[in-house]
Amino acid sequence: MLLVIDIGNTSVTIGVFENEHLRSSWRFSPDVNRSADEYGILVMTLLEHEGIAPAAVKDAVIGSVVHGLEAILEEACRRYFGTRPLVVGIGVKTGLQILYDSPREVGVDRVADAVAAIHLYGAPLIVVDLGTATVFDAISREGAYIGGSIAPGLGIGAEALFQRASKLYRVELEPPRSVVGRNTVAAMQSGIVLGHVFLIEGMVARFKEEIGADAQVVATGGYGELISRLTRSVDHLNLDLTLVGLRLIYGLNRG
């Protein structure tokens, strides 16, 4: 089995693949203060809870956008699973043509998302990753990564509003019954949640003007499910997109 680790700013996502099948996955908050031992024991406990013997894990792949945590989890893989994981970065084959002005600036998560989306859905594509940031990635008809857009994520946008406006307070990030809020909670939910929906719809429309009206839209990330329920602009919701992409990249390098 293959252990796949996606280290993001908001969460660490771990999945276990048996060939191409994702047996199970877990998400927890990243913490650079945890030791390799703590992470190793945590992962072993999660595996055993799902009835998966830790000894069945034969290799691992790591993709990270968090400085410092990558090395800790790499050590956990070596110590507890006896494997030196493939760390996706410079020099690792991805099979993806990147037409960014500086290809090295494209994050590992964006590359993995693109690789998985092309494999699963074909091209052209617009990938919308709704996490710490809301990231739009454009994949050309030829299957090349041509660029994207980065906006503040739903959560951090809301948090900034709560912190900077003294008379406003935290609300549940869920849609109100109507766009026109008749109380402060509903008004904030309208602006925060529905406002983000309209951001998605507007950006998707503009992306399609540039890469093709037939481009499919794939949503992923922590807020992917919430936003996908509120718009018709999303064709596919895949919360495991990054894990799938990392597995595919592993296959190109060690498979």
C-alpha positions, 0 to 999 in steps of 0.5 A: 500500500502507498501512504500519501501525505498532503501538507497544506496550510489549513490541514494535513490530509493523509490517504492510503491507496491500494493500487488505484483504490483509496482505502481511507483518508484522514484530515487534521490540523498541521502542527510544526511543534509535533515531533516525528514520533507523535505523527508516526504514532498518530498515523499508525493509530489511524491505520489500525482503527481502519483495520489496515496493518501498518506493515502493509504500507510499503512506500510513501509520497509527500507534497507540502506547502508548509515550511518545516513540516515536510521534514518531520513527516518524512522522518516519521515515514522512515522511522515508523514505516521503514520507507524513504518517501518521495517528496514532490518538488524540483526534479520530480517528474509530474508529466505536466507541462507548466507554462507559468512565467516561473514554473517553480512558483506553482505550488505542489498542491496546484500541480497535483490537483492539475495532474489528477483533474486531467487524468480523471476528467480530461481537458480543458479544465478549471480547478477551483481549490477552496482552502486557505486561499481560493485558487483557480487553475486553468488547464488548456485544451492540450493539457498544459497548465497555463496559469490561474488566480489566487484570492483570499479563502472563505475562512480567512476572509471571514476572519479578517472581517471579524477581527477588523470590524469591532461591532461584528462577530463570528457567524456560522459559515452557512448560506442564509435563506436570501441574499438580502439579510434581515438581521446582522447574522444573515447579512454577514452570511450573505456577504461572506458565503454567497459573496464567495459563490458569486466570486467563483461564478464570476471567475469561472465565467471569465476563465471560460472566455479565455480557455474555452466555454466547454472547460469543465470545472472541478472543485476541491478543498475544505470549503469545496462541498459547501460552495458546490452545493450553492452554484451550478458552475461546478461540474465535479466535486472531488475532495481527494483530488490532491491525494490522487494527483500525488499518487499519480506523480508517485507512479511516474517516479517509482511506479 
